[in-house]
């Protein structure tokens, strides 16, 4: 069984994306940060850019964000975004 992390991207309007993923790349003011299962606890600022995640093998999803905060703990990544929109 593959290692996974629970990803939740939330704005003031509600949940934008919620699913189990294998990998997440988050834009920060200092560059991108990659998150895998068993990542050390972390709290960081989210910059403007695109959150990219990989799940179910090679399937991917992208979410455009306009800043916020990300928290990683116990294989759960929560991103509280100022604005977020799924990309097609």
Secondary structure, DSSP 8 states (H G I E B T S, - for coil): ----EEEEEEETTEEEEEEEESEEEEEETTEEEEE-TT---EEEEEEEEEEEEEETTTEEEEEEEEEEEEEEETTEEEEEESSEEE--
